[in-house]
Amino acid sequence: MGLVAAKIEPSAKQDIVAGLTQSLAETAVEMTKAQNFHWNVTGMAFGPLHELFQKMYEDHFEAMDVLAERVKALDAHAEGRYSKYLERSAVEEHDGHATDREMVAALLADQETLSSTLSALCSVSEKHGDWATNDLATERVAAHDKFAWMLRAHLGENA
C-alpha cells in the first residue's frame, strides 16, 4: 500500500514536487508545440500527421491537469505560467515554420526528453515510497514512449 501524501517526509516531497513541476513544464511546452504543428503541418502526410499531432496535444493537455493535481495533493503550488515553464523546460518552443519531417523529428526528440524526465521521477518517487506519483509517472512514460514510436515510424526509423 502506498503512503499517504501527508506522511511523505518534507525533503522527499520537495524532490518529488520538483520532478512533477519539471514534467508539468515540459508537458505544457510540448502540448503547445504539438498544437502549433497540428495547425501548420503541410505535405503528403498532412492527414495522418494532423491527426497524430492532435492526439498528442490532447493527451498532453489532460496530462498537465493530472500532474498539477498531484502537485496539489502533495500540498505544493502548481505553477501555471508559461514564462516559468519555458524557463524550466528542457523542451523548447517552436514557431511552427518547419517541414513535416522536421516537425516529426522535433516532436520525437521532445517525447524522448519527456520520457527521460518522467523516468527520473519514477526513480525519485519509488525511492521515497510515493506510489501514487510513481504510478502516474510510469503511465506517462508509457504514453511518451508510444508517441515516440509512432513518430519514429513516420520517419521510417526502426521502431
DSSP file (Angstrom, degrees, kcal/mol; ACC not computed):
  #  RESIDUE AA STRUCTURE BP1 BP2  ACC     N-H-->O    O-->H-N    N-H-->O    O-->H-N    TCO  KAPPA ALPHA  PHI   PSI    X-CA   Y-CA   Z-CA
    1    1 A M              0   0    0      0, 0.0   130,-0.0     0, 0.0     2,-0.0   0.000 360.0 360.0 360.0 136.3    0.0    0.0    0.0
    2    2 A G        -     0   0    0      1,-0.1     2,-0.2   128,-0.1   128,-0.1  -0.273 360.0-100.8 -72.7 160.0    1.3    3.5   -0.9
    3    3 A L        -     0   0    0    126,-1.3   129,-0.3     1,-0.1     2,-0.3  -0.519  34.9-109.7 -77.9 147.8    2.0    6.2    1.6
    4    4 A V    >   -     0   0    0     -2,-0.2     3,-2.4     1,-0.1     4,-0.4  -0.591  30.6-118.1 -73.1 140.5   -0.5    9.0    2.1
    5    5 A A  G >  S+     0   0    0      1,-0.3     3,-1.5    -2,-0.3    -1,-0.1   0.841 113.3  60.1 -50.4 -38.8    1.0   12.2    0.7
    6    6 A A  G 3  S+     0   0    0      1,-0.3    -1,-0.3    67,-0.0    68,-0.0   0.714 101.4  55.1 -65.4 -19.8    0.9   13.8    4.2
    7    7 A K  G <  S+     0   0    0     -3,-2.4     2,-0.4     2,-0.1    -1,-0.3   0.452  81.3 106.0 -94.4  -0.9    3.2   11.1    5.5
    8    8 A I  S <  S-     0   0    0     -3,-1.5     5,-0.1    -4,-0.4   121,-0.1  -0.642  84.0-103.8 -78.0 133.8    5.9   11.7    3.0
    9    9 A E     >  -     0   0    0     -2,-0.4     4,-2.7   119,-0.2     3,-0.2  -0.207  26.7-117.6 -56.8 145.7    8.9   13.5    4.5
   10   10 A P  H  > S+     0   0    0      0, 0.0     4,-2.1     0, 0.0     5,-0.1   0.872 114.9  49.2 -55.2 -41.5    9.2   17.2    3.7
   11   11 A S  H  > S+     0   0    0      2,-0.2     4,-1.8     1,-0.2     5,-0.1   0.874 111.8  49.8 -68.7 -34.3   12.5   16.8    1.9
   12   12 A A  H  > S+     0   0    0     -3,-0.2     4,-2.6     2,-0.2     5,-0.2   0.909 108.3  53.3 -67.1 -41.8   11.1   13.9   -0.1
   13   13 A K  H  X S+     0   0    0     -4,-2.7     4,-3.3     1,-0.2     5,-0.3   0.909 106.5  53.1 -58.2 -42.0    8.1   16.0   -1.0
   14   14 A Q  H  X S+     0   0    0     -4,-2.1     4,-2.2     1,-0.2    -1,-0.2   0.921 110.7  46.4 -60.5 -44.2   10.4   18.7   -2.3
   15   15 A D  H  X S+     0   0    0     -4,-1.8     4,-1.7     2,-0.2    -1,-0.2   0.913 115.7  45.5 -63.9 -43.3   12.2   16.2   -4.6
   16   16 A I  H  X S+     0   0    0     -4,-2.6     4,-2.5     2,-0.2    -2,-0.2   0.925 113.0  49.2 -67.9 -45.4    9.0   14.7   -5.9
   17   17 A V  H  X S+     0   0    0     -4,-3.3     4,-2.9     1,-0.2     5,-0.2   0.876 107.8  55.5 -63.2 -37.2    7.4   18.1   -6.5
   18   18 A A  H  X S+     0   0    0     -4,-2.2     4,-2.2    -5,-0.3    -1,-0.2   0.918 110.2  45.8 -61.0 -42.4   10.5   19.3   -8.3
   19   19 A G  H  X S+     0   0    0     -4,-1.7     4,-2.2     2,-0.2    -2,-0.2   0.888 113.8  48.4 -67.3 -40.0   10.1   16.3  -10.7
   20   20 A L  H  X S+     0   0    0     -4,-2.5     4,-2.6     2,-0.2    -2,-0.2   0.903 111.7  49.7 -65.0 -41.5    6.4   16.8  -11.1
   21   21 A T  H  X S+     0   0    0     -4,-2.9     4,-2.5     2,-0.2    -2,-0.2   0.889 110.8  49.6 -66.8 -39.3    7.0   20.5  -11.8
   22   22 A Q  H  X S+     0   0    0     -4,-2.2     4,-2.4    -5,-0.2     5,-0.2   0.926 112.8  47.7 -62.1 -44.6    9.7   19.7  -14.4
   23   23 A S  H  X S+     0   0    0     -4,-2.2     4,-2.3     1,-0.2    -2,-0.2   0.888 111.3  50.8 -63.6 -40.3    7.3   17.2  -16.0
   24   24 A L  H  X S+     0   0    0     -4,-2.6     4,-2.4     2,-0.2    -2,-0.2   0.923 110.7  48.8 -63.8 -45.3    4.5   19.7  -16.0
   25   25 A A  H  X S+     0   0    0     -4,-2.5     4,-2.2     1,-0.2     5,-0.2   0.940 114.3  44.4 -61.0 -48.3    6.6   22.4  -17.6
   26   26 A E  H  X S+     0   0    0     -4,-2.4     4,-2.3     1,-0.2    -1,-0.2   0.876 113.0  51.4 -66.4 -37.4    7.9   20.1  -20.4
   27   27 A T  H  X S+     0   0    0     -4,-2.3     4,-2.5    -5,-0.2    -1,-0.2   0.902 110.0  50.0 -65.5 -40.9    4.4   18.7  -21.0
   28   28 A A  H  X S+     0   0    0     -4,-2.4     4,-2.0     2,-0.2    -2,-0.2   0.925 112.7  45.3 -64.7 -45.2    3.0   22.2  -21.3
   29   29 A V  H  X S+     0   0    0     -4,-2.2     4,-2.2     1,-0.2    -1,-0.2   0.912 115.0  48.2 -65.8 -41.1    5.6   23.3  -23.8
   30   30 A E  H  X S+     0   0    0     -4,-2.3     4,-2.7    -5,-0.2     5,-0.2   0.869 108.0  55.2 -67.6 -36.3    5.3   20.1  -25.8
   31   31 A M  H  X S+     0   0    0     -4,-2.5     4,-2.2     2,-0.2    -1,-0.2   0.939 110.5  45.2 -60.3 -46.5    1.5   20.4  -25.8
   32   32 A T  H  X S+     0   0    0     -4,-2.0     4,-2.5     1,-0.2    -2,-0.2   0.893 112.8  50.8 -65.9 -39.7    1.7   23.9  -27.3
   33   33 A K  H  X S+     0   0    0     -4,-2.2     4,-2.6     2,-0.2     5,-0.2   0.925 110.4  48.8 -64.1 -44.1    4.3   22.8  -29.9
   34   34 A A  H  X S+     0   0    0     -4,-2.7     4,-2.3     2,-0.2    -2,-0.2   0.892 112.8  48.1 -63.5 -38.9    2.2   19.8  -31.0
   35   35 A Q  H  X S+     0   0    0     -4,-2.2     4,-2.0    -5,-0.2    -1,-0.2   0.913 110.8  51.0 -67.7 -41.3   -0.8   22.0  -31.4
   36   36 A N  H  X S+     0   0    0     -4,-2.5     4,-1.6     1,-0.2    -2,-0.2   0.920 112.6  45.9 -59.4 -45.6    1.2   24.6  -33.3
   37   37 A F  H  X S+     0   0    0     -4,-2.6     4,-1.9     1,-0.2    -1,-0.2   0.871 107.5  58.4 -66.9 -36.7    2.5   21.8  -35.6
   38   38 A H  H  < S+     0   0    0     -4,-2.3    -1,-0.2     1,-0.2    -2,-0.2   0.909 110.7  43.4 -56.6 -43.3   -1.1   20.5  -35.9
   39   39 A W  H  < S+     0   0    0     -4,-2.0    -1,-0.2     1,-0.2    -2,-0.2   0.841 123.3  35.9 -69.8 -34.1   -2.1   23.9  -37.3
   40   40 A N  H  < S+     0   0    0     -4,-1.6    -2,-0.2    -5,-0.2    -1,-0.2   0.437  80.8 121.0-108.6  -1.5    0.8   24.3  -39.6
   41   41 A V     <  +     0   0    0     -4,-1.9     2,-0.3    -3,-0.1    58,-0.1  -0.390  33.3 168.4 -67.9 141.0    1.7   20.9  -41.0
   42   42 A T        +     0   0    0     -2,-0.1     3,-0.2     7,-0.0    58,-0.2  -0.869  22.8  71.1-138.8 173.0    1.6   20.5  -44.8
   43   43 A G  S >  S-     0   0    0     -2,-0.3     3,-1.8     1,-0.2     4,-0.2  -0.502  93.7 -45.4 111.4-177.9    2.7   17.9  -47.3
   44   44 A M  T 3  S+     0   0    0      1,-0.3     3,-0.3    -2,-0.2    -1,-0.2   0.756 134.0  50.0 -63.6 -26.3    1.7   14.5  -48.5
   45   45 A A  T 3> S+     0   0    0     -3,-0.2     4,-2.4     1,-0.2     5,-0.4   0.148  74.4 120.8 -98.0  19.6    1.4   13.2  -44.9
   46   46 A F  H <> S+     0   0    0     -3,-1.8     4,-3.3     1,-0.2     5,-0.3   0.917  70.7  50.2 -48.8 -54.3   -0.8   16.1  -43.8
   47   47 A G  H  > S+     0   0    0     -3,-0.3     4,-2.1     1,-0.2    -1,-0.2   0.937 115.2  38.2 -55.9 -57.5   -3.8   13.9  -42.8
   48   48 A P  H  > S+     0   0    0      0, 0.0     4,-2.6     0, 0.0    -1,-0.2   0.880 120.2  46.8 -66.2 -35.3   -2.1   11.4  -40.6
   49   49 A L  H  X S+     0   0    0     -4,-2.4     4,-3.1     2,-0.2     5,-0.3   0.916 109.6  53.2 -71.7 -41.2    0.3   13.9  -39.1
   50   50 A H  H  X S+     0   0    0     -4,-3.3     4,-1.5    -5,-0.4    -1,-0.2   0.923 114.3  43.7 -55.2 -45.1   -2.5   16.4  -38.4
   51   51 A E  H  X S+     0   0    0     -4,-2.1     4,-2.3    -5,-0.3    -2,-0.2   0.918 114.2  48.6 -68.3 -45.0   -4.4   13.7  -36.6
   52   52 A L  H  X S+     0   0    0     -4,-2.6     4,-2.3     1,-0.2    -2,-0.2   0.923 110.2  51.0 -63.0 -44.6   -1.4   12.4  -34.7
   53   53 A F  H  X S+     0   0    0     -4,-3.1     4,-2.6     1,-0.2    -1,-0.2   0.874 109.7  51.5 -62.2 -35.8   -0.4   15.9  -33.5
   54   54 A Q  H  X S+     0   0    0     -4,-1.5     4,-2.5    -5,-0.3     5,-0.3   0.926 108.1  50.8 -65.6 -44.0   -3.9   16.4  -32.3
   55   55 A K  H  X S+     0   0    0     -4,-2.3     4,-2.3     1,-0.2    -2,-0.2   0.904 111.7  50.3 -58.0 -40.1   -3.8   13.2  -30.3
   56   56 A M  H  X S+     0   0    0     -4,-2.3     4,-2.8     2,-0.2     5,-0.2   0.957 111.6  43.8 -65.3 -50.9   -0.6   14.3  -28.8
   57   57 A Y  H  X S+     0   0    0     -4,-2.6     4,-2.1     1,-0.2    -1,-0.2   0.868 114.6  50.3 -68.6 -31.8   -1.7   17.8  -27.7
   58   58 A E  H  X S+     0   0    0     -4,-2.5     4,-1.9    -5,-0.2    -1,-0.2   0.918 112.4  47.6 -67.2 -42.3   -5.0   16.5  -26.3
   59   59 A D  H  X S+     0   0    0     -4,-2.3     4,-2.3    -5,-0.3    -2,-0.2   0.927 113.6  47.8 -60.4 -45.6   -3.1   13.8  -24.4
   60   60 A H  H  X S+     0   0    0     -4,-2.8     4,-2.2     2,-0.2    -2,-0.2   0.853 107.2  56.1 -68.7 -34.7   -0.7   16.3  -23.1
   61   61 A F  H  X S+     0   0    0     -4,-2.1     4,-1.3    -5,-0.2    -1,-0.2   0.940 111.2  43.7 -61.0 -46.8   -3.4   18.8  -22.1
   62   62 A E  H  X S+     0   0    0     -4,-1.9     4,-1.8     1,-0.2    -2,-0.2   0.890 111.4  54.9 -64.6 -39.0   -5.1   16.1  -19.9
   63   63 A A  H  X S+     0   0    0     -4,-2.3     4,-2.9     1,-0.2     5,-0.2   0.872 100.9  59.2 -63.4 -36.7   -1.7   15.1  -18.5
   64   64 A M  H  X S+     0   0    0     -4,-2.2     4,-2.7     1,-0.2    -1,-0.2   0.918 105.8  48.9 -57.6 -42.9   -1.0   18.6  -17.4
   65   65 A D  H  X S+     0   0    0     -4,-1.3     4,-2.5     2,-0.2    -1,-0.2   0.917 112.3  47.4 -63.5 -44.1   -4.1   18.5  -15.2
   66   66 A V  H  X S+     0   0    0     -4,-1.8     4,-1.8     2,-0.2    -2,-0.2   0.917 113.6  47.8 -65.3 -43.6   -3.1   15.2  -13.7
   67   67 A L  H  X S+     0   0    0     -4,-2.9     4,-1.9     2,-0.2    -2,-0.2   0.930 113.5  47.5 -62.9 -45.6    0.4   16.3  -13.0
   68   68 A A  H  X S+     0   0    0     -4,-2.7     4,-2.2    -5,-0.2    -2,-0.2   0.889 110.0  52.7 -64.4 -39.3   -0.7   19.6  -11.5
   69   69 A E  H  X S+     0   0    0     -4,-2.5     4,-2.2     1,-0.2    -1,-0.2   0.857 107.0  52.5 -66.2 -33.1   -3.3   17.9   -9.3
   70   70 A R  H  X S+     0   0    0     -4,-1.8     4,-1.1     2,-0.2    -1,-0.2   0.896 106.8  53.2 -68.6 -38.1   -0.6   15.5   -8.0
   71   71 A V  H ><>S+     0   0    0     -4,-1.9     5,-1.7     1,-0.2     3,-0.7   0.935 111.0  47.0 -57.7 -45.7    1.5   18.6   -7.1
   72   72 A K  H ><5S+     0   0    0     -4,-2.2     3,-2.1     1,-0.2    -2,-0.2   0.872 105.0  59.0 -65.5 -36.7   -1.5   19.9   -5.1
   73   73 A A  H 3<5S+     0   0    0     -4,-2.2    -1,-0.2     1,-0.3    -2,-0.2   0.758 103.1  54.6 -63.4 -22.7   -2.1   16.6   -3.4
   74   74 A L  T <<5S-     0   0    0     -4,-1.1    -1,-0.3    -3,-0.7    -2,-0.2   0.180 122.6-109.8 -94.9  16.4    1.5   17.0   -2.1
   75   75 A D  T < 5S+     0   0    0     -3,-2.1     2,-0.2     1,-0.2    -3,-0.2   0.828  78.3 123.3  62.0  36.4    0.5   20.4   -0.6
   76   76 A A      < -     0   0    0     -5,-1.7     2,-0.4    -6,-0.1    -1,-0.2  -0.730  68.0 -92.8-120.5 172.0    2.6   22.3   -3.1
   77   77 A H        -     0   0    0     -2,-0.2     2,-0.7    -3,-0.1    -5,-0.0  -0.725  30.4-140.4 -88.1 129.9    1.9   25.1   -5.6
   78   78 A A        -     0   0    0     -2,-0.4     2,-0.1     2,-0.0   -10,-0.1  -0.820  21.8-132.1 -91.0 113.9    1.1   24.1   -9.1
   79   79 A E        +     0   0    0     -2,-0.7   -11,-0.0     1,-0.1    -1,-0.0  -0.412  29.3 174.6 -66.8 137.6    2.9   26.5  -11.5
   80   80 A G        +     0   0    0     -2,-0.1     2,-0.5   -12,-0.0    -1,-0.1   0.230  40.7 106.0-129.1  12.6    0.6   27.8  -14.2
   81   81 A R     >  -     0   0    0      1,-0.1     4,-2.0     2,-0.0     3,-0.5  -0.846  55.9-151.6-103.4 127.9    2.7   30.4  -16.0
   82   82 A Y  H  > S+     0   0    0     -2,-0.5     4,-3.0     1,-0.2     5,-0.2   0.834  97.5  62.7 -62.6 -32.3    4.2   29.6  -19.5
   83   83 A S  H  > S+     0   0    0      1,-0.2     4,-1.5     2,-0.2    -1,-0.2   0.904 107.7  43.2 -59.7 -38.9    7.0   32.0  -18.8
   84   84 A K  H  > S+     0   0    0     -3,-0.5     4,-1.9     2,-0.2    -2,-0.2   0.860 111.4  54.5 -74.0 -36.4    8.1   29.8  -15.9
   85   85 A Y  H  X S+     0   0    0     -4,-2.0     4,-3.0     1,-0.2    -2,-0.2   0.941 109.2  48.0 -60.1 -46.3    7.5   26.6  -18.0
   86   86 A L  H  < S+     0   0    0     -4,-3.0    -1,-0.2     1,-0.2    -2,-0.2   0.861 110.3  51.8 -65.5 -35.8    9.8   28.0  -20.7
   87   87 A E  H  < S+     0   0    0     -4,-1.5    -1,-0.2    -5,-0.2    -2,-0.2   0.880 120.8  33.8 -63.6 -37.7   12.5   28.9  -18.1
   88   88 A R  H  < S+     0   0    0     -4,-1.9    -2,-0.2    -5,-0.1    -1,-0.2   0.799  95.9  99.8 -90.1 -32.2   12.4   25.4  -16.6
   89   89 A S     <  -     0   0    0     -4,-3.0   -66,-0.1    -5,-0.2   -67,-0.0  -0.274  52.2-159.5 -71.7 138.5   11.7   23.1  -19.6
   90   90 A A  S    S+     0   0    0    -68,-0.2     2,-0.4     2,-0.1    -1,-0.1   0.614  82.4  83.0 -80.6 -16.5   14.3   21.1  -21.5
   91   91 A V  S    S-     0   0    0     19,-0.0     2,-0.3    22,-0.0    -2,-0.1  -0.763  78.1-146.6 -86.2 131.4   11.7   21.1  -24.3
   92   92 A E        -     0   0    0     -2,-0.4    -2,-0.1     1,-0.1    18,-0.1  -0.739  12.0-113.6-103.5 149.7   11.9   24.3  -26.3
   93   93 A E        -     0   0    0     -2,-0.3     2,-0.3    -7,-0.1    -1,-0.1  -0.255  29.0-150.2 -71.8 167.4    9.0   26.1  -28.0
   94   94 A H        -     0   0    0      1,-0.0   -58,-0.1     2,-0.0    -1,-0.0  -0.987  19.7-135.6-141.9 146.8    8.9   26.4  -31.8
   95   95 A D        -     0   0    0     -2,-0.3     3,-0.1     2,-0.2    -1,-0.0   0.554  46.7-117.4 -82.5  -6.4    7.5   29.0  -34.2
   96   96 A G  S    S+     0   0    0      1,-0.2     2,-1.2     3,-0.0     7,-0.1   0.431  75.0 127.8  87.7  -1.4    5.8   26.3  -36.4
   97   97 A H        +     0   0    0    -56,-0.0     2,-0.3     6,-0.0    -1,-0.2  -0.759  42.6 105.6 -89.5  96.5    7.9   27.1  -39.5
   98   98 A A  S    S-     0   0    0     -2,-1.2     2,-0.1   -58,-0.2     0, 0.0  -0.980  71.4 -96.9-163.4 158.9    9.2   23.6  -40.4
   99   99 A T     >  -     0   0    0     -2,-0.3     4,-2.5     1,-0.1     5,-0.2  -0.374  44.2-105.5 -74.6 164.8    8.7   20.8  -42.9
  100  100 A D  H  > S+     0   0    0    -58,-0.2     4,-2.3     1,-0.2     5,-0.2   0.901 123.6  50.9 -58.1 -40.4    6.6   17.9  -41.9
  101  101 A R  H  > S+     0   0    0      2,-0.2     4,-2.4     1,-0.2    -1,-0.2   0.887 109.2  49.8 -65.9 -40.4    9.7   15.8  -41.4
  102  102 A E  H  > S+     0   0    0      2,-0.2     4,-2.4     1,-0.2    -1,-0.2   0.880 110.1  52.0 -65.6 -38.1   11.3   18.5  -39.2
  103  103 A M  H  X S+     0   0    0     -4,-2.5     4,-2.6     2,-0.2     5,-0.2   0.940 110.3  47.5 -61.8 -47.4    8.2   18.7  -37.1
  104  104 A V  H  X S+     0   0    0     -4,-2.3     4,-2.4     1,-0.2    -2,-0.2   0.925 112.7  48.9 -61.2 -45.1    8.1   14.9  -36.6
  105  105 A A  H  X S+     0   0    0     -4,-2.4     4,-2.2     2,-0.2    -1,-0.2   0.899 111.9  49.1 -62.7 -40.9   11.9   14.9  -35.7
  106  106 A A  H  X S+     0   0    0     -4,-2.4     4,-2.0     1,-0.2    -2,-0.2   0.931 113.2  45.8 -65.3 -45.1   11.4   17.8  -33.2
  107  107 A L  H  X S+     0   0    0     -4,-2.6     4,-2.5     2,-0.2    -2,-0.2   0.868 110.2  55.0 -66.5 -35.3    8.4   16.1  -31.5
  108  108 A L  H  X S+     0   0    0     -4,-2.4     4,-2.1    -5,-0.2    -2,-0.2   0.946 107.9  48.2 -61.3 -48.3   10.3   12.8  -31.4
  109  109 A A  H  X S+     0   0    0     -4,-2.2     4,-1.9     1,-0.2    -1,-0.2   0.897 113.0  49.6 -59.1 -39.8   13.2   14.4  -29.6
  110  110 A D  H  X S+     0   0    0     -4,-2.0     4,-2.9     2,-0.2    -1,-0.2   0.888 107.0  53.3 -68.3 -39.0   10.8   16.0  -27.1
  111  111 A Q  H  X S+     0   0    0     -4,-2.5     4,-2.4     1,-0.2    -1,-0.2   0.897 109.6  49.6 -62.5 -38.8    8.9   12.8  -26.5
  112  112 A E  H  X S+     0   0    0     -4,-2.1     4,-2.1     2,-0.2    -1,-0.2   0.882 110.4  50.5 -66.5 -38.1   12.2   11.1  -25.6
  113  113 A T  H  X S+     0   0    0     -4,-1.9     4,-2.8     2,-0.2    -2,-0.2   0.938 111.1  48.2 -62.9 -47.1   13.0   14.1  -23.3
  114  114 A L  H  X S+     0   0    0     -4,-2.9     4,-2.6     1,-0.2     5,-0.2   0.904 110.3  51.6 -61.2 -41.6    9.7   13.7  -21.5
  115  115 A S  H  X S+     0   0    0     -4,-2.4     4,-2.1     1,-0.2    -1,-0.2   0.912 111.7  47.5 -60.9 -42.3   10.1   10.0  -21.1
  116  116 A S  H  X S+     0   0    0     -4,-2.1     4,-2.1     2,-0.2    -2,-0.2   0.924 111.7  49.3 -65.3 -45.6   13.5   10.6  -19.6
  117  117 A T  H  X S+     0   0    0     -4,-2.8     4,-1.7     1,-0.2    -2,-0.2   0.923 114.5  45.1 -59.8 -45.1   12.2   13.3  -17.2
  118  118 A L  H  X S+     0   0    0     -4,-2.6     4,-2.1     2,-0.2    -1,-0.2   0.819 108.2  56.9 -72.4 -30.5    9.4   11.1  -16.1
  119  119 A S  H  X S+     0   0    0     -4,-2.1     4,-1.9    -5,-0.2    -1,-0.2   0.903 106.7  50.3 -63.7 -40.3   11.6    8.0  -15.7
  120  120 A A  H  X S+     0   0    0     -4,-2.1     4,-2.2     1,-0.2    -2,-0.2   0.899 108.5  52.2 -63.4 -39.4   13.7   10.1  -13.3
  121  121 A L  H  X S+     0   0    0     -4,-1.7     4,-2.9     1,-0.2     5,-0.3   0.873 104.7  56.7 -64.0 -36.7   10.5   11.0  -11.4
  122  122 A C  H  X S+     0   0    0     -4,-2.1     4,-2.3     1,-0.2    -1,-0.2   0.933 108.3  47.3 -57.1 -46.0    9.7    7.3  -11.2
  123  123 A S  H  X S+     0   0    0     -4,-1.9     4,-2.5     2,-0.2    -2,-0.2   0.922 114.0  46.2 -63.2 -45.3   13.1    6.6   -9.5
  124  124 A V  H  X S+     0   0    0     -4,-2.2     4,-1.6     1,-0.2    -2,-0.2   0.931 114.5  46.6 -65.1 -46.0   12.6    9.5   -7.1
  125  125 A S  H  <>S+     0   0    0     -4,-2.9     5,-2.9     1,-0.2     4,-0.3   0.869 113.3  49.3 -67.7 -34.9    9.0    8.6   -6.2
  126  126 A E  H ><5S+     0   0    0     -4,-2.3     3,-1.4    -5,-0.3    -1,-0.2   0.929 107.4  55.0 -66.6 -44.1    9.9    4.9   -5.7
  127  127 A K  H 3<5S+     0   0    0     -4,-2.5    -1,-0.2     1,-0.3    -2,-0.2   0.856 114.7  40.6 -55.3 -36.7   12.9    5.8   -3.5
  128  128 A H  T 3<5S-     0   0    0     -4,-1.6    -1,-0.3    -5,-0.1    -2,-0.2   0.369 113.7-114.8 -98.2   4.4   10.5    7.8   -1.3
  129  129 A G  T < 5 +     0   0    0     -3,-1.4  -126,-1.3    -4,-0.3     2,-1.3   0.765  64.1 146.9  71.7  24.7    7.6    5.3   -1.4
  130  130 A D     >< +     0   0    0     -5,-2.9     4,-2.1     1,-0.2    -1,-0.2  -0.715  16.0 171.1 -94.5  86.6    5.3    7.7   -3.2
  131  131 A W  H  > S+     0   0    0     -2,-1.3     4,-2.6     1,-0.2     5,-0.2   0.782  70.3  59.2 -72.4 -28.0    3.4    5.0   -5.2
  132  132 A A  H  > S+     0   0    0   -129,-0.3     4,-2.1     2,-0.2    -1,-0.2   0.942 111.1  41.0 -65.9 -46.1    0.7    7.4   -6.4
  133  133 A T  H  > S+     0   0    0      2,-0.2     4,-3.0     1,-0.2     5,-0.2   0.893 113.8  54.7 -66.8 -38.5    3.3    9.6   -8.1
  134  134 A N  H  X S+     0   0    0     -4,-2.1     4,-2.6     2,-0.2    -2,-0.2   0.925 108.7  47.3 -61.2 -44.6    5.2    6.5   -9.3
  135  135 A D  H  X S+     0   0    0     -4,-2.6     4,-2.3     2,-0.2    -1,-0.2   0.922 113.5  48.6 -61.7 -44.0    2.1    5.1  -11.0
  136  136 A L  H  X S+     0   0    0     -4,-2.1     4,-2.1     2,-0.2    -2,-0.2   0.933 113.4  46.2 -61.2 -47.8    1.4    8.5  -12.6
  137  137 A A  H  X S+     0   0    0     -4,-3.0     4,-2.4     1,-0.2    -2,-0.2   0.895 111.8  51.5 -65.0 -40.3    5.0    8.8  -13.9
  138  138 A T  H  X S+     0   0    0     -4,-2.6     4,-2.0    -5,-0.2    -1,-0.2   0.912 109.6  50.1 -62.6 -42.8    5.1    5.3  -15.1
  139  139 A E  H  X S+     0   0    0     -4,-2.3     4,-1.8     1,-0.2    -1,-0.2   0.895 111.4  48.7 -62.1 -40.6    1.9    5.8  -17.1
  140  140 A R  H  X S+     0   0    0     -4,-2.1     4,-2.6     2,-0.2     5,-0.2   0.869 106.8  55.5 -70.4 -36.3    3.2    9.0  -18.6
  141  141 A V  H  X S+     0   0    0     -4,-2.4     4,-2.7     1,-0.2     5,-0.2   0.945 108.5  49.1 -58.0 -46.7    6.5    7.3  -19.6
  142  142 A A  H  X S+     0   0    0     -4,-2.0     4,-2.0     1,-0.2    -2,-0.2   0.896 110.7  50.2 -60.9 -40.8    4.5    4.6  -21.5
  143  143 A A  H  X S+     0   0    0     -4,-1.8     4,-2.2     2,-0.2    -1,-0.2   0.925 113.5  44.5 -64.5 -44.7    2.4    7.4  -23.2
  144  144 A H  H  X S+     0   0    0     -4,-2.6     4,-2.4     1,-0.2    -2,-0.2   0.873 111.5  53.2 -70.1 -36.1    5.5    9.3  -24.4
  145  145 A D  H  X S+     0   0    0     -4,-2.7     4,-2.2    -5,-0.2    -1,-0.2   0.884 109.1  50.1 -63.9 -37.3    7.3    6.1  -25.4
  146  146 A K  H  X S+     0   0    0     -4,-2.0     4,-2.3    -5,-0.2    -2,-0.2   0.924 111.0  47.9 -67.6 -43.7    4.3    5.2  -27.6
  147  147 A F  H  X S+     0   0    0     -4,-2.2     4,-2.4     1,-0.2    -2,-0.2   0.898 110.6  53.0 -62.4 -38.7    4.2    8.6  -29.2
  148  148 A A  H  X S+     0   0    0     -4,-2.4     4,-2.7     1,-0.2    -2,-0.2   0.920 108.2  50.2 -62.1 -43.6    8.0    8.4  -29.8
  149  149 A W  H  X S+     0   0    0     -4,-2.2     4,-2.2     1,-0.2    -1,-0.2   0.927 110.9  48.9 -59.6 -45.9    7.5    5.0  -31.6
  150  150 A M  H  X S+     0   0    0     -4,-2.3     4,-1.5     1,-0.2    -1,-0.2   0.899 112.5  47.7 -62.5 -40.9    4.7    6.5  -33.8
  151  151 A L  H  X S+     0   0    0     -4,-2.4     4,-1.4     2,-0.2    -1,-0.2   0.903 109.9  52.2 -68.4 -41.0    6.9    9.5  -34.7
  152  152 A R  H  X>S+     0   0    0     -4,-2.7     5,-2.4     1,-0.2     4,-0.6   0.894 106.2  55.5 -60.0 -38.9    9.9    7.2  -35.5
  153  153 A A  H ><5S+     0   0    0     -4,-2.2     3,-0.9     1,-0.2    -1,-0.2   0.878 103.7  53.8 -63.0 -37.7    7.7    5.2  -37.7
  154  154 A H  H 3<5S+     0   0    0     -4,-1.5    -1,-0.2     1,-0.2    -2,-0.2   0.831 108.6  49.8 -64.8 -31.3    6.8    8.3  -39.7
  155  155 A L  H 3<5S-     0   0    0     -4,-1.4    -1,-0.2    -3,-0.2    -2,-0.2   0.547 115.8-118.0 -83.0  -7.1   10.5    9.0  -40.2
  156  156 A G  T <<5 +     0   0    0     -3,-0.9    -3,-0.2    -4,-0.6     2,-0.2   0.687  66.7 143.0  77.9  17.9   11.0    5.4  -41.4
  157  157 A E      < -     0   0    0     -5,-2.4    -1,-0.3    -6,-0.2     2,-0.2  -0.529  65.8 -80.9 -87.8 158.6   13.3    4.6  -38.5
  158  158 A N              0   0    0     -2,-0.2    -1,-0.1     1,-0.2    -5,-0.1  -0.408 360.0 360.0 -59.1 121.8   13.4    1.3  -36.7
  159  159 A A              0   0    0     -2,-0.2    -1,-0.2    -7,-0.1    -6,-0.1   0.415 360.0 360.0 -93.7 360.0   10.5    1.4  -34.3
